[in-house]
Structures are given as C-alpha cells and as structure tokens.
Amino acid sequence: MKKLVALVVMCVVIFSWTVPVEAYTAADKFTRGLANVGLSPFELPETMWDEGKQLDGYGIASALTVGVVKGAFNVIKRAAVGAFELVTFPLPVPADYEPILDPPTLFESSDAEDQ
C-alpha cells in the first residue's frame, strides 16, 4: 500500500512539473534567434521566388524589382529580430518566449499556411 501511495504521489509531482506541448522555452528562443541571424541572407532569394510565383505574366519582372526590395527589407528584419532574440533569450519577452515573426524561422511554415 505504501508503494502505491508513493507511486501516485510521484506521478502527481512529475506531471505537475511538465511543460505544455505548445509552450516555448528560453532554449527555443535562443535557437530561433540563432537560426534567424544565420539564415537571414536566404530571405532575399526566398522572397524573390515567392514574389515571382504570385503575379501571372509578370513573374520575373516582379521578382527582380519588388522581390529584391521586399527581400532586402526582410533580410534586415529577420536579422534584427534574430539578434534581439539572441540577446534577450533568458527573458520571457514577448510573453512566454513567443516568436515575433511569422513564420518563426525562414524554412518553417507560417501559422496562416497551416490553417
């Protein structure tokens, strides 16, 4: 009987310390920041590719004009957010280590695409 009580108490203690599946941690924030800083240059060709696919008939022209401008802005934005996350990874800013960008890293799918 004592072993059963001890097992139940241990299970309650262990399961009360677990982190919810969707929760982010400081380690997640650090690796996300590292990925964003390191992969930010790839934002330019990714944005050019996306821009070229969007407009029928103007694909290459749009990719070489609008795509380059948007891509350059996205490179700076992703690198800046990544640097911010690297510097502030021990702090839960924003709340609960949530990602700032959508998608959180360059090669993940965004929340809008998942729906």
ChimeraX attribute file (.defattr): number of C-alpha atoms within 10 A of each C-alpha:
attribute: neighborCount
match mode: 1-to-1
recipient: residues
	/A:1	6
	/A:2	7
	/A:3	8
	/A:4	9
	/A:5	10
	/A:6	11
	/A:7	12
	/A:8	12
	/A:9	11
	/A:10	12
	/A:11	11
	/A:12	11
	/A:13	11
	/A:14	10
	/A:15	9
	/A:16	9
	/A:17	8
	/A:18	8
	/A:19	10
	/A:20	7
	/A:21	6
	/A:22	6
	/A:23	10
	/A:24	16
	/A:25	16
	/A:26	19
	/A:27	13
	/A:28	16
	/A:29	28
	/A:30	21
	/A:31	16
	/A:32	22
	/A:33	27
	/A:34	18
	/A:35	20
	/A:36	28
	/A:37	23
	/A:38	14
	/A:39	17
	/A:40	23
	/A:41	17
	/A:42	15
	/A:43	24
	/A:44	19
	/A:45	17
	/A:46	17
	/A:47	22
	/A:48	23
	/A:49	19
	/A:50	15
	/A:51	23
	/A:52	21
	/A:53	15
	/A:54	12
	/A:55	13
	/A:56	9
	/A:57	10
	/A:58	12
	/A:59	17
	/A:60	16
	/A:61	13
	/A:62	20
	/A:63	23
	/A:64	15
	/A:65	14
	/A:66	15
	/A:67	23
	/A:68	20
	/A:69	14
	/A:70	16
	/A:71	25
	/A:72	18
	/A:73	14
	/A:74	19
	/A:75	20
	/A:76	16
	/A:77	17
	/A:78	25
	/A:79	21
	/A:80	16
	/A:81	20
	/A:82	28
	/A:83	20
	/A:84	17
	/A:85	27
	/A:86	21
	/A:87	13
	/A:88	17
	/A:89	20
	/A:90	14
	/A:91	14
	/A:92	14
	/A:93	16
	/A:94	11
	/A:95	9
	/A:96	13
	/A:97	21
	/A:98	16
	/A:99	19
	/A:100	16
	/A:101	14
	/A:102	12
	/A:103	14
	/A:104	21
	/A:105	22
	/A:106	18
	/A:107	13
	/A:108	9
	/A:109	12
	/A:110	14
	/A:111	10
	/A:112	8
	/A:113	7
	/A:114	6
	/A:115	5
